[in-house]
């Protein structure tokens, strides 16, 4: 992988106590730091993407759904362009688009002419 896009996740809502919250923040922060360092070490671009609305946006046209999907809904259907994709594939594709990368298709092959952009 030449480039990686990952959510710039901030887990404030996950823990009930301040001690657990600090531990979660430290663990996720350490993981993020290690990922960025390993990417730099191996010459890979790591893009931190704002996680807001990644499950509500369409990876194809960028339109935002009017309501959040329930966790039981496993298929994302865009009301603007009609694209249908599994929820677990739409959200990462949205992150790749936000990072300025061209997501690979179902076969793992990028469309011809697609170029990767370097890290900022």
N, C-alpha and C positions, 0 to 999 in steps of 0.2 A: 504494500500500500504506500503510495507516494504522499498522500495527504489524508488526514483524519479530521473528521468533524465530530465534536462531542459537546453535549450540553454543558453550559457554565452553571451547573446546578448548585443551588443554595438551599440546604435542607432545614430551614428554620421551622417548618411546620411538622417535622417528623417526630421530634422528641417532646415529651411533656415536661420534663424537669430541665433546669438549666445545666446540670452536670451532663445529662445525656445529650443535650443539644450541643454542648461544647465538644463532647467526644465525637459526635457525628460530623460536626464542622471540621474537626481536626482530621478525621479519617478521610473524608471526601477531599479536603484540601491537600492532604498528603498524596492521595491518589492522582489528583489533577496535576500536582507539581511533578510527580514521577513520570506521568504520561508526557508532559511537555518536555521534561529533561531528556527522556528516552527518544522522543521525536527529534529533538535538536541534535542529540548524539548521533543518530542514524540518518540525519539529513532529511527528515520528513516534516512536512508542514502540519501543525496541529492547530485547528481552528476552534476556538471556544465560541459557542453559539448560544444566544439568549433562548432559554427553553420556553418562553411564553408562547402559548397557542400553537405549539408544534403539532398537537393532536387535532387541532381545529382547522388548520390551513391545508389547502390542496397543494400537493407537490407539483401538479401539472400546471395549473393556472394561477395559483397563489390566492384564490378567494378564501375567505374565512367563513366557516359555518356559523349560523346564527345561534346555535346552542352547543354546549359541550357534549361529547359522546359519553354515554354511560360505559362503565368498565365492561359490562356484559355485551356491548355492541363491538364486535370484532371486525367489522367491515366499515371502511370509510367510503361514503358516497358524496361526491361534490355536487351541490345543487346548481352551481354555475356552469360547469363544463360537462358534467355527467360522468367524470372519472370514478371508477370503482377500484379500490385496492384494499388489501388487508391493512388493518389499522397499524400493525407492527411493521409494515413496510412503508406506509405513507409518512409516518413521523420521521424516520431517519432520512427519507428522501427530502423532506422539508428542511431538515438540518443541513444537508449537503447543498441544497439550493441557497440557503441563507449564508453559507460559508463561501459561496461563489464557485462551487464545484459542480461539475456535470454528473448527476447520478448515473450509475451503470444500470443497464436494463436487467430484465429477469435472468438473462443468460450470463450476467456478469461482464458484459462487453459494452463499452461506451459506444455511442453512435459515432460514425465516422466524422472527423473534423472536430471532435470535442477535445478541448485542451484543459489541462489543469493549471490553476493559477497558484503562484507561490505564496508563501505566508507573508503577512505584513510585518 
